[in-house]
Amino acid sequence: METLPVRPINPASPDNVAKHDRMVALVEAMLDLHRRLPAAATEHQKRLIELQIEATDREIDDLVFDLYGLTPEERAVVEASAGRMA
């Protein structure tokens, strides 16, 4: 765990606080979407929720990449290692 890079949040930085708050909101949205998925009444509703999950996941990834200052090339490596094309 000591070698795992942890991005500290500076509470005195409005930009850091905004990014933290955005991450919290995205994670809460993701949790809500996953709770709603089993209750979808139709295949159409299920697919809409799945699309929202995918979009929220991409937003979380983009925010994390931004927080760690990854270049487009580094992002592509991470996405490829996760089995996803950039």
ChimeraX commands (.cxc) that place a marker at each C-alpha (Angstrom):
marker #1 position 0.00,0.00,0.00 radius 0.5
marker #1 position 2.90,2.38,0.63 radius 0.5
marker #1 position 3.82,2.41,-3.08 radius 0.5
marker #1 position 0.27,3.14,-4.20 radius 0.5
marker #1 position 0.10,6.76,-5.36 radius 0.5
marker #1 position -2.59,8.60,-3.44 radius 0.5
marker #1 position -3.61,12.00,-4.73 radius 0.5
marker #1 position -4.04,14.27,-1.69 radius 0.5
marker #1 position -6.77,16.88,-1.77 radius 0.5
marker #1 position -5.83,20.35,-0.57 radius 0.5
marker #1 position -8.93,21.72,1.22 radius 0.5
marker #1 position -7.59,25.26,0.78 radius 0.5
marker #1 position -7.68,24.93,-3.01 radius 0.5
marker #1 position -11.07,25.69,-4.60 radius 0.5
marker #1 position -10.07,23.59,-7.64 radius 0.5
marker #1 position -9.19,20.61,-5.44 radius 0.5
marker #1 position -12.42,20.95,-3.47 radius 0.5
marker #1 position -14.47,21.18,-6.68 radius 0.5
marker #1 position -12.82,18.05,-8.10 radius 0.5
marker #1 position -13.35,16.19,-4.82 radius 0.5
marker #1 position -17.01,17.20,-4.73 radius 0.5
marker #1 position -17.46,16.16,-8.37 radius 0.5
marker #1 position -15.91,12.75,-7.65 radius 0.5
marker #1 position -18.18,12.25,-4.65 radius 0.5
marker #1 position -21.23,13.17,-6.74 radius 0.5
marker #1 position -20.21,10.79,-9.54 radius 0.5
marker #1 position -19.63,7.90,-7.14 radius 0.5
marker #1 position -22.99,8.53,-5.46 radius 0.5
marker #1 position -24.65,8.59,-8.89 radius 0.5
marker #1 position -22.94,5.32,-9.83 radius 0.5
marker #1 position -24.11,3.65,-6.63 radius 0.5
marker #1 position -27.66,4.86,-7.26 radius 0.5
marker #1 position -27.63,3.60,-10.85 radius 0.5
marker #1 position -26.43,0.16,-9.74 radius 0.5
marker #1 position -29.21,0.05,-7.13 radius 0.5
marker #1 position -31.81,0.98,-9.75 radius 0.5
marker #1 position -30.64,-1.49,-12.40 radius 0.5
marker #1 position -32.25,-4.66,-10.94 radius 0.5
marker #1 position -35.57,-2.82,-10.55 radius 0.5
marker #1 position -35.79,-1.80,-14.22 radius 0.5
marker #1 position -39.24,-2.77,-15.45 radius 0.5
marker #1 position -38.40,-3.13,-19.13 radius 0.5
marker #1 position -35.38,-3.98,-21.25 radius 0.5
marker #1 position -35.46,-0.41,-22.54 radius 0.5
marker #1 position -35.24,1.01,-19.00 radius 0.5
marker #1 position -32.47,-1.45,-18.19 radius 0.5
marker #1 position -30.49,-0.40,-21.26 radius 0.5
marker #1 position -30.92,3.31,-20.44 radius 0.5
marker #1 position -29.55,2.73,-16.95 radius 0.5
marker #1 position -26.65,0.69,-18.37 radius 0.5
marker #1 position -25.82,3.56,-20.72 radius 0.5
marker #1 position -25.89,5.98,-17.78 radius 0.5
marker #1 position -23.56,3.65,-15.85 radius 0.5
marker #1 position -21.14,3.57,-18.80 radius 0.5
marker #1 position -21.20,7.37,-19.13 radius 0.5
marker #1 position -20.70,7.88,-15.40 radius 0.5
marker #1 position -17.82,5.39,-15.41 radius 0.5
marker #1 position -16.15,7.36,-18.22 radius 0.5
marker #1 position -16.60,10.61,-16.29 radius 0.5
marker #1 position -15.01,9.05,-13.20 radius 0.5
marker #1 position -12.12,7.73,-15.30 radius 0.5
marker #1 position -11.60,11.14,-16.92 radius 0.5
marker #1 position -11.58,12.88,-13.55 radius 0.5
marker #1 position -9.08,10.38,-12.11 radius 0.5
marker #1 position -6.85,10.74,-15.18 radius 0.5
marker #1 position -7.01,14.51,-14.75 radius 0.5
marker #1 position -6.25,14.34,-11.02 radius 0.5
marker #1 position -3.14,12.28,-11.69 radius 0.5
marker #1 position -2.08,14.40,-14.68 radius 0.5
marker #1 position -2.03,11.52,-17.16 radius 0.5
marker #1 position -1.17,12.36,-20.75 radius 0.5
marker #1 position -3.36,11.07,-23.60 radius 0.5
marker #1 position -0.73,8.36,-24.22 radius 0.5
marker #1 position -0.78,7.27,-20.58 radius 0.5
marker #1 position -4.56,7.25,-20.59 radius 0.5
marker #1 position -4.52,4.97,-23.63 radius 0.5
marker #1 position -2.16,2.56,-21.84 radius 0.5
marker #1 position -4.41,2.45,-18.77 radius 0.5
marker #1 position -7.54,1.95,-20.86 radius 0.5
marker #1 position -5.88,-0.75,-22.97 radius 0.5
marker #1 position -4.71,-2.59,-19.84 radius 0.5
marker #1 position -8.28,-2.46,-18.58 radius 0.5
marker #1 position -9.45,-4.11,-21.81 radius 0.5
marker #1 position -11.08,-0.98,-23.18 radius 0.5
marker #1 position -10.17,0.91,-26.33 radius 0.5
marker #1 position -9.54,4.65,-26.05 radius 0.5
marker link #1:1,2 radius 0.2
marker link #1:2,3 radius 0.2
marker link #1:3,4 radius 0.2
marker link #1:4,5 radius 0.2
marker link #1:5,6 radius 0.2
marker link #1:6,7 radius 0.2
marker link #1:7,8 radius 0.2
marker link #1:8,9 radius 0.2
marker link #1:9,10 radius 0.2
marker link #1:10,11 radius 0.2
marker link #1:11,12 radius 0.2
marker link #1:12,13 radius 0.2
marker link #1:13,14 radius 0.2
marker link #1:14,15 radius 0.2
marker link #1:15,16 radius 0.2
marker link #1:16,17 radius 0.2
marker link #1:17,18 radius 0.2
marker link #1:18,19 radius 0.2
marker link #1:19,20 radius 0.2
marker link #1:20,21 radius 0.2
marker link #1:21,22 radius 0.2
marker link #1:22,23 radius 0.2
marker link #1:23,24 radius 0.2
marker link #1:24,25 radius 0.2
marker link #1:25,26 radius 0.2
marker link #1:26,27 radius 0.2
marker link #1:27,28 radius 0.2
marker link #1:28,29 radius 0.2
marker link #1:29,30 radius 0.2
marker link #1:30,31 radius 0.2
marker link #1:31,32 radius 0.2
marker link #1:32,33 radius 0.2
marker link #1:33,34 radius 0.2
marker link #1:34,35 radius 0.2
marker link #1:35,36 radius 0.2
marker link #1:36,37 radius 0.2
marker link #1:37,38 radius 0.2
marker link #1:38,39 radius 0.2
marker link #1:39,40 radius 0.2
marker link #1:40,41 radius 0.2
marker link #1:41,42 radius 0.2
marker link #1:42,43 radius 0.2
marker link #1:43,44 radius 0.2
marker link #1:44,45 radius 0.2
marker link #1:45,46 radius 0.2
marker link #1:46,47 radius 0.2
marker link #1:47,48 radius 0.2
marker link #1:48,49 radius 0.2
marker link #1:49,50 radius 0.2
marker link #1:50,51 radius 0.2
marker link #1:51,52 radius 0.2
marker link #1:52,53 radius 0.2
marker link #1:53,54 radius 0.2
marker link #1:54,55 radius 0.2
marker link #1:55,56 radius 0.2
marker link #1:56,57 radius 0.2
marker link #1:57,58 radius 0.2
marker link #1:58,59 radius 0.2
marker link #1:59,60 radius 0.2
marker link #1:60,61 radius 0.2
marker link #1:61,62 radius 0.2
marker link #1:62,63 radius 0.2
marker link #1:63,64 radius 0.2
marker link #1:64,65 radius 0.2
marker link #1:65,66 radius 0.2
marker link #1:66,67 radius 0.2
marker link #1:67,68 radius 0.2
marker link #1:68,69 radius 0.2
marker link #1:69,70 radius 0.2
marker link #1:70,71 radius 0.2
marker link #1:71,72 radius 0.2
marker link #1:72,73 radius 0.2
marker link #1:73,74 radius 0.2
marker link #1:74,75 radius 0.2
marker link #1:75,76 radius 0.2
marker link #1:76,77 radius 0.2
marker link #1:77,78 radius 0.2
marker link #1:78,79 radius 0.2
marker link #1:79,80 radius 0.2
marker link #1:80,81 radius 0.2
marker link #1:81,82 radius 0.2
marker link #1:82,83 radius 0.2
marker link #1:83,84 radius 0.2
marker link #1:84,85 radius 0.2
marker link #1:85,86 radius 0.2
view
